[in-house]
Amino acid sequence: DSFDILGDGVKELLIGRDDGVLEIYNFESADDPVLRYDHALSESIASIQGGCVGKDGYDEIVASTYSGWLTGLTTEPVHREDGSGEDLKLSQEMQSKISSLRNELEHLQIKVLQEREKYQQSSQSSTAVSSVPAFSVNDKFTLNKDDASYSLILEVQTAIDNVLVQVCVVLFLL
């Protein structure tokens, strides 16, 4: 995407890469673009967009990842100070939002623990049925012309404990 995230009147180039790197390039002169910011995510970026999303007056970048997670980067200051250098007190509305989110997080953590216990009990019973879950796999097999090699990239929405590669030619894994 292209968006003026720096607020200087010139649109920056927003890039989301397969390796999870989000980059912002600035065109300070007519020559080559200059990397102004980069941020690494834990999985490949499927889409990226700049705009005003969460709070008026603060531009943001929203990126969606391979597994569907949304990540946002904002220009809103995270830490505010008043003129004397002391921290500002949070408004009552902000304190209630934080309290509400903490309560919701605690509730979700308790629910996850209950579901884990329920799963453990059901998996240890004599009537338990086990099945292999189906996972979506994002794969890429590309030729590197410089050294005549192939790169195989596998991305799965869970930990990869074992990888089985079956080919009909000699294969050297590095």
GIGI-V386765 format. One line per field, one symbol per residue. ss: DSSP state (~ for helix, > for strand, _ for the rest). phi: phi as a letter, one per 30 degrees, with the letter a starting at -180 (. if undefined). Layout:
ss: ???
phi: ???
This chain:
ss: _>>________>>>>>____>>>>>>_______>>>>>>>____>>>>>>>________>>>>>>____>>>>>______>_____>____~~~~~~~~~~~~~~~~~~~~~~~~~~~~~~~~_____________>>>>>>>>____>>>>>>>>__________________
phi: .badddicicdcccbccddjdcbbcccdbddddcdcabbccdadccabaclcccbejbdbbcbccedjdcbbcbcdddbcbcddjddddddddddddddddddddddddddddddddddedddcddcdccbddccdccbbbbccddchbcccccbbdadcdbbcccbcbdbccc
